[in-house]
């Protein structure tokens, strides 16, 4: 296997992971909307942002401190 093939496989896997997380967020969003109505969250990205999206600012340390 060449380095280009390995890179292509890695890129495809990363894209599949992103799609999986996007799907999970969409399911969470519709669950929240079903329970609370559409008052607080207008779109799935309002629930939480991913590192690959614009506007993501928190580090994992900051997130842990926020929970505690």
N, C-alpha and C positions, 0 to 999 in steps of 0.2 A: 504494500500500500504506500502510495506517495504522500508527501507532506500536504499537497494540495487536496488530496482525497480526505485525509484526516481533518483538515481545516473545514472542508465542506460538510463533513459529517457533524463536526462540532457545532458549526453554525446552524445546521438544520435542527440539531437537538436543542440548542438554546432558543430557537424560534418556537419550537414545539412547547418548550417549558413556558415561554411567555404566553402563548395562546392558552395553555392550561390555567395559568394564574388569572388571565383575563376572564376566562369562563367561570372560574371560581368566584371572582369578584362580582360578576353579573348575577350569579345565583344568589350570593349574599345580598346584593342590592334588592333583588326582587323579593326576597324573604323579608327584609326590613320594610320595604314599601307595603307589602301585604299586611304586616302587623301594625305599622305606625302611620300608614298613609304617606303621601308624597310631599309632606310639609318641610322636612329638614333636608332631605337628599334629593337633588334634582337630577343627578346622573351618577352612574356607578363610581366614577372617579372621586366623588365627594365622600365616599366611605373611607377609602385609603388610596394612596398613590404608590406606584411602584418606582423603583430606582431608575428605570429606563424612561420615565415620563418627566415632562417639565414640571417644575414645582415641587419635586421631591427634595426635602431638605434635612430630614432627621437621620441621624446615625443610629445604629442599634443601641449604643450606650444611652443616648438621649431618650429613645423609646422605652428602654428598661426603667430609667429614672422617672419617666412620666407615669408608668404603671405603679411604681412603688409609692 
